[in-house]
Amino acid sequence: MTEPTHHPTYNGPVFNQNGGQNIGINYGHVGAAQDPELRAAVEELTARLRDLTAHLTPDQARTVEETLPVLALDREAMSERRLTLARFSQIANSLGPVAQPVADALGRLLGLLG
């Protein structure tokens, strides 16, 4: 599996698509350079969720793929996305021990958000 590459110095918009449909535009990485701990936690959670895909039902996999683009590298924006994190938590809880790395990554991210 290839880890995502991030280019925090790129200032142009990034278009996120799922199945050919535009699902979001990221106009930059606000706060990313100032908060490496949050960046690492978001990247870890994203990687763990992608690793878990093989164990998900089609509906759960769709939820993860549709929801991943709303994760942000900005504490304020991430705090507003607690519902997204709750969705990931429900999925992880439904899978039991196989999803423990996701639960651990969620715990670290929520700990950073306070």
KAJOTA-V79429 format. One record per residue. N is the residue number from 1. NEAR is the number of other C-alpha atoms within 8 Angstrom. Layout:
n & near
N & NEAR
N & NEAR
This chain:
n & near
1 & 2
2 & 3
3 & 5
4 & 4
5 & 4
6 & 4
7 & 5
8 & 9
9 & 4
10 & 6
11 & 7
12 & 6
13 & 8
14 & 8
15 & 9
16 & 10
17 & 9
18 & 9
19 & 4
20 & 5
21 & 6
22 & 9
23 & 10
24 & 9
25 & 9
26 & 9
27 & 8
28 & 10
29 & 11
30 & 7
31 & 9
32 & 12
33 & 8
34 & 5
35 & 10
36 & 8
37 & 6
38 & 13
39 & 10
40 & 8
41 & 11
42 & 12
43 & 8
44 & 9
45 & 12
46 & 9
47 & 9
48 & 11
49 & 10
50 & 7
51 & 7
52 & 10
53 & 8
54 & 5
55 & 6
56 & 9
57 & 6
58 & 6
59 & 7
60 & 9
61 & 10
62 & 8
63 & 8
64 & 10
65 & 9
66 & 9
67 & 9
68 & 8
69 & 10
70 & 8
71 & 9
72 & 10
73 & 14
74 & 12
75 & 10
76 & 6
77 & 9
78 & 12
79 & 8
80 & 7
81 & 10
82 & 8
83 & 7
84 & 9
85 & 9
86 & 8
87 & 8
88 & 9
89 & 11
90 & 8
91 & 9
92 & 12
93 & 9
94 & 6
95 & 9
96 & 8
97 & 5
98 & 7
99 & 11
100 & 9
101 & 8
102 & 12
103 & 11
104 & 8
105 & 12
106 & 11
107 & 8
108 & 9
109 & 12
110 & 8
111 & 7
112 & 7
113 & 8
114 & 4
